Amino acid sequence: MTDDLLRLVKARRQELGLSFHSLAAASVDVESGGVVTKGWLYRLETGAPVIAPSAEVLAALAVGLRLELARLQEAAAAQFFGLRLPWEASGEAAEWLAALEVLPDRQRRALLDLVQVMAKDR
């Protein structure tokens, strides 16, 4: 099994400068009624046994982490169920494309050249 959700949550929590307590307090989805507990977050990030999150918990976590719900769903599906979406269907591909759009043509071309060189090494 992978630790996709663990890595995503930990990195984003640290990026936002949130403690387990403050993230849990911010992770409330009023639509679904989902909440995230400090204990669940701690167990997730430390690799302790943890129950797979429900759709409501993921929705609440998306609110607290200020992330697209789809990213959390993909990470949870990979970590808890071994499911992976094709790269083209994932939110990751859309994020890459959005980031590329803001680069000047010269930088986009240089990045493409770099990716092509790296792909040949495989």
N, C-alpha and C positions, 0 to 999 in steps of 0.2 A: 504494500500500500504506500501511497505517497503522503506527503504532508502539505499539500497545496493550500488548504484553507488555513492551517496553522501559520505558514509563512506569510500569506497575504494579510491575515489579521494582525500578526505581530509587527510586520513592517509598517503597516498603515497606522496602527496604534502609536508606535514610536514616532513615526513621521508627524503625527498630529500632537505629540507630546502628552498623550492621555495615560492616566493610570488605569488599572483594571476597574477600579471603582468609578472613575469619571466616564469611562467608555460604557460601562454597564448602565449608568444613569442616563447617558445620552442615547442609548440603544432601545428606543421605544417606538413601535410603529402603531400609530393610532388607528389606522385603517384595519389592520389584521388583529390588533391587540397583542402583538408579539412583543416580548421583552427578552433581554439577555441578562443573565445573572453574572455577578463577579466571579463566583465559583466555577461556572462553566467556562468562562473566558480563561481563567487561570489554568484549569485542567487542559484545555485545548492547547494553550501556548507552551505548557511544560511537557506535553506529550503524554500526560496521564490518561487513563481510560476515560472517554467522554462519549456521551450519547450523540448520535448524528443529529444535527440541527433540523428542526422542522421548517417548513416554509415560512411560518410566522417568525421564528427566531432569525432566519436569514434576512427577512424584510426589516426587522428591528436592527440587526447588525449593519445593514446597508445604510440605515439612517445615521447610526452612531459613527460609522467610519466614513460617511459621506462618499460612498462608492456606488456604482451601478449594481443593482441587485443581480444582474446576469453574471457579473464577475464572481460574486460570492457563490451563486448557484453552481457555476462551473467548477470552482475550487472545491466545494463541498462534494459534488458528484464524483470528482476524481479521488478525493481523499477517503470518503466513506464507502463508495460503491465501485471504485475502479473504472468509472465511466469517463471517457474523454470525447469532446466534440472535435470534429475536424477543425483544423486551424482556421479555415475560411469561415466557418460558422460561429466561431467564438468571438467574444468581445475584444479579444487581444488583437485580432486582425484589424478591426475597426479603429482601435486605438493607434496602431502603427500608421494606418493611412491618414488619420487626422493629424498626427504629429508630422508626417511627411509633407502635408499640404502647406504648412507654414514655413518650410525651409526654402531658401532660394534655390534656383535651378542648379547652380554649381554644386551646392552641398548635397542636394538630392542625388545628383549623378555620382558624386564621390561616395556616398553611402551605398548606392547600388553596386558600384565597382567593388567596394569592400565586401559586400554580401556575396557577390559572385565569386570572389577569390576564396572566401571562407567555405562556400558550398563545394568548391572543387576539391578542398582538402578532405572532404568526408569520404 
